[in-house]
Amino acid sequence: MIGSKGLGSYGGYETFVKQLLGQHADHEKIQYHVACKENGDGAMEGNRIRFKYRGANCYKIRVPEKLGPAQAIYYDLAALDYGIDYCKRHEIEGPIFYILACRIGPFMKKYAKQVHRLGGQVFINPDGHEWRRGKWPWLVRKYWQVSERLMVKNCDQVICDSIEIERYILKNYGKYRPETAFIAYGSQLAASPLGDSDRLFNNWLKEKKLRTGQYHLIVGRFVPENNFETMIREFMASKSRKDLAIITTANERFLAKLEEKLHFKRDPRIKFVGTVYDQDLLRKIRENAYAYLHGHSVGGTNPSLLESLSSTKLNLLYDVGFNQEVARQAGLYWSKEPGSLRRLIEKVEGFSQQVVEDFGQAARERVAHAYSWPAIAGEYEELWLK
């Protein structure tokens, strides 16, 4: 497994790898080997650190920080080199190399040939449409688009965590006759272990000047394609008496642009509350939000949306195919048309408690039915063994 940053990082691929290893920890027929990213320019014995995690053989690949944006490409290639060499040295026959994301397309044909010489196969997970992300300059977006095409062309199987992504792959790369499979991303339904009176949670509320059930919530990377501008503008235009708590990464440049456009600092309801890496605390924050606002417009099955469906009762989602596929009737949808989200915010704040509970139950049932980790691990087990 190549492409996740590591087992100590938090992100979609990283969570996926940890969950899969946990579900298959004692499996007699499946042995995982997982690449992990190690930043730094210093020496490391053999340039590799190996360790065990949930039965998996894990190895760290040191990536020079001076490479900047090219780190991810270097990391994938170095991890492939190590993995292929490992298979040769240990005489592993018929390995599956599962590459997460489509960053190394121009090199894919070369590595696929090497894996095939081992009697193995190369599977890829294309994630969302990386080349559509607004954070990248035009030339970088063009590279991601070419890279995606070449990876699909030269792999043995494309695993899509969204039906929409699978349709996109078959439509745009049908001439390569790609072998595809749909296996969703997962989520947990267990409630946060933190109680209502827990000091960690209550101190967080106090510090951020928030009250239980009296805030709407946004969780996601602070990038243009997640529609922060629309969500903040529409919330500011609403008559809501609640706050809007925004948990996101730092991006001072984008923040300054938004302030210049929206002047959100004048609205005391808009609260950027930083990041939350404690997953028990984050789940407790989700559980106590009045509603979750989700503006992601690029990607497949978004982990943040699944986590919200399993813990927040009301989910107000940007009306795009990916989000509809995941939430279906458990979500409420808005568009970028002026007034769409504003009206929806005001509408849900008038819901009776029973209607709120009904939406919460529908959301949890949707996750339990289609996105549980045990079921998804079972689908991967079938795939690997086949």
N, C-alpha and C positions, 0 to 999 in steps of 0.2 A: 504494500500500500504506500503510495507516493503522492505527496502534494499537500498533506495537512502540515500545519506549522509545528505541531508537537502536542504531547499529551498534557502539558501544563498550560496550554493556551486555550482561550475560549473563542469559539467561532463555529460556524456550521459544520465544516469538515472535521474539525477537531472533536466536536461533540459526537459526531457520527462515528468516528473511529473508536472513541472510548466506549460508546454504547455497544458497538458491534463486538469489540473485544470482551466486554463484560458478559454479553449474551452467549458467546462461544468460548469462554475461558477454559472450560474443561472438555472441549470437543476432541474426540479421538481421531477424527479424520481431517481436521482443518488446522493447519499451522500458519499463523500470521507472522509476517515480518514487516515492521513499520518504520518508515523514515521519519526523523524528527529534525527540525531546523535548529542549529546552534549558531548564533551570531557572534562575530568577533574575528579579530585578525591575529590573535596569538597562536602559539603552537599547541597542538593537541596530539597526544601519542597516537601515531598511525593515522592522524587526522580523523579518528573515529572513536566514539564512546558507545559501547554496547551495554544494554541492560534488559531485564525482563519486566514485562507489565501485563498482568492478567493472562499469562501464558504465551504472550507474543514476544518474539525476538525483536527488540527495538534498537535502532542505531541512529546516532546523531551525526548530522552532516554539518561541518563548520562552513559558514558562508561569510565571506569578507564583507564587512559593512560598507566599504568604499564603493561597492558595485551599485549602490543606490537602488533604483527601480528594477535593475536587472537581477537582483538577488534571487527572486522567485524562479527565474529561468535557470540560473546557475544551480540552484538548490535541486530542482527536478532532475536536471541532467546528471549532477553528481550522485544523486540518490539512485538513479537508474544504473550508472556505471558500477556503483558499489553492489547493488542488488544482482546484476548480471554476473559480476565477478564472484559473488558469494555462491550463486547457484553452480557455477563452474567448479569452484573449490570444494564444495560439499556434494557435488554430483546430484543435485536436485533435478529431477526430470519433470517436465510438464508443468512448470510454475505459471501462475497467473499474476501478471503485473497490472495492478489496478491504479490508474493515474487519475487523481482528482483535479479537475480544471484543465483547460486547454491552452497551456502556456508555451508548449515546446513543439508546435506544429512543424516548423522547418527542419527539425531534427528527428521527427517521428519515424520516418521511413527507415532510417539507419538503425534506430533502436529496435523497431519492430522486427527487422531481419535478424538481429542478434538474439532476441527472445525466441523467435521461431526456430533458430538453430538449436536451442535448448529443448525444443519440443513444446514450448510454452505459448501463451497467448497474451495479448495486450488488451485490456479493457479500459475504457475511459468514462469519466463522469463529467459532462460538459458544464455543470453548474448552470448559471443563467447566461444572459447575453453580455459577457464582459465587454464586448466591443461597443455596446450601447451606453456604457456608463459615462456620465458627463464629466467625471473627474479627470478622464484621460484626454490629452491633446489628440488632435486629428490623426497624426502619424502613429501614435500608440494604438489608437482604436483600430486603425487599418491593420496593424500587426496582429492584434487579437483576432480580428475577423479572418485573416489569412491563416493564422495558427489553428483556429477552430476547424476550418475546412480541411487542412492537411492532417489534423489528428483524426477526424472522422474518416477521412479517406484511407488512412493507413492502420487503423486499429481493427481488432477482431470483433469487438462488441462495444456498443454504446449503452451505458446504463443511465437512464433519465429519472430524476426524482420528481418529475412533473409530466403529466400527460401532454400539457401544452409544449413543453420542451421536446418531447418525443415527436410530436406532430411537426414541429419546426425543423427538427433534424431530417425527418423523412421527406419533407417538402423541399427543403433547400439543398439537400445532399443526396437526393434519391438516385442520381446517376452513379453514385459509388456503391449503391445497394447495401447500405449499412445494416448490420444486424443490431437491432435495438431491443431493449427491455425496459419496462417501467417498474421501478421499485422506489417507493416513496421515502421521504425522510421521516423521522419519528419524533415523538414527544412523550413526556412522562405525565401521568395524571395525578400522581401523589401530591398532596398539599404540602406547603412549606412546613418544616418542623418548628418554625418560630411561632409562638403563641401571640395573641393580641396584646398581651402586656409585656412582651419581650423587650428588654432594654435596648438591644441593637436596633430593632425596628422603630421603637418610639423615639429614640435619640435621633435617628435619621429623619423622621417626620418633623421633629422639633427644630433640627438644624436647617431643614429646607422650608420651614414655615408652611407645612401641609397638614391636612386633617384627613383621617380615615374616611373614605367614600366621598370626599369632597374635591377630588382632582381627576381630571382626564390625564391619560398617560401616552407618551410616545417613547418607544425604545428602538434605536437603530443607528446605523452609521450616519454621520452628519454630512451627507452628500446630496447634490441637487436631485438625482433621480429618485430619492425617497420623498420628494414633494414636501419638504419642510416649509417652503415659502407659502404654498397653498394652505397647508394646515394651520400655520400661525396666523396668516391673514384672515382666514375664515373664522378662526376662534376669536380673534380680536373684534371681528364684526358682529359676533354673536352676543346675545344677552345673558350668557351663562354667568352664574354667580360662583362657579367653581374655578379652580386653578387649572392650568395646563402644565404638567410636570414633564420635562423633556430630558430623558436619559440618553446621552449620546457622547460620541468621541469629540475631541477638541479639533476645531478647524477655524482658526481665528480669521482667516481670509474670507471664508464663506459667511461667517458670523457677521463680519463688518459689512459685507454686501447686503445681507438680510436687514440689518439695522438701518442701513441707508435707505432701503426700499420701504420697510414696514414701520420703523420707529417703535419696535415692540418693547423697548425698555421703558416706554411711557405707560405701558399696561402692566400693572402689578400682578396680574393673573398669570403672565407668561414667566415661567421659571425654568431656566436651564440648571439642572441639578447635578451635572457631571456624570461620571460613569459609576456603575455598580458591578463589581466583579464577584462579589459573594452571591452565589446562586440561590442560596436559601433566602437571603434578604431580598434579592430581586424578585423571586417568586412571591414573597409576602407583599412586596410593593404592588405587584400585578394584581394579586388577590383583593387588595383594598382600594384599587382604582375604581372610579365610577364607570369609566369606559376607556377603551384602548383605541387610539387612532393609528391607522396603519397606511402609510403612503407609498410603500415600495412599488415601483413600476417596472423594475427589471429583475429577472431571476425566476427561479422555479418555485419549489416548495420552501418558503422562507421560514427558518427556524424561529424567528421572533414571533411570527404569526401563530405558529403551532403552540408555542409556549403561552401566548395570550389566550388562545381558544381553550386551553386546558386550565386556565386560572382566572381569567377576567370574564365577567358575564356578558358585557356589551362590547362588541367589536365593530368599529366603524372603519370600513375598508375601502381603499381606492378601487374603483370599479374597473378591474382589468382581469383578463382570463386566468392568470396564475392564482389570484386571490379568490376568485369565484370557485375555481376548481377545488381549493382547499376547504373553504368555509361553507360553501353552498348556502343553505337556508339559515345557517347559524350566524351569518354576518349581516350587517346593514351596510349599504354601499353608497358612495358619493363619487362625483366626477369633479373635474377641474373647472366646470362651469361656475362662474361667480354666484355665490349664494347656496350652492348645492350642499356643501359641508356645514355651513352656518345653520341652514334649516334643519339638517339632520341632528346636529348637536342640541339645538333647542327642542326638537321633537323627543329625543331620547330622555332628556331631563324631565319630561312630563310623563314618562312611563310609570305605571303602577309597579309596586314591588313584585307582584306576581308575574307581570310581563318581563321584568328584568330577570327573575329567576328562571322563567321559561327559556329565554335566550341562553342563559348560562348552562342550563341542562342540555340544550341542543348542541352547544359548542363542545361540551365534554363528551357527549355521545359521538359526535363527529370524529373527534380525536381517537376515542377508544375503538371505533369501528375501522378507521382507515390508517391511523398513524401511530399505532403502538409499537414500541421497540421490539418486543418479542416476536410479533408477527413479521416485522420487516427483517429481523435477523433470520427468521425461518425462510424467507424468500431468498436471501443471500446464500443461505446454506444450500438450498436446492440448486442455485445457479453455480456455486463453486463445485459441488459434487457432480453436477451434470457435465 
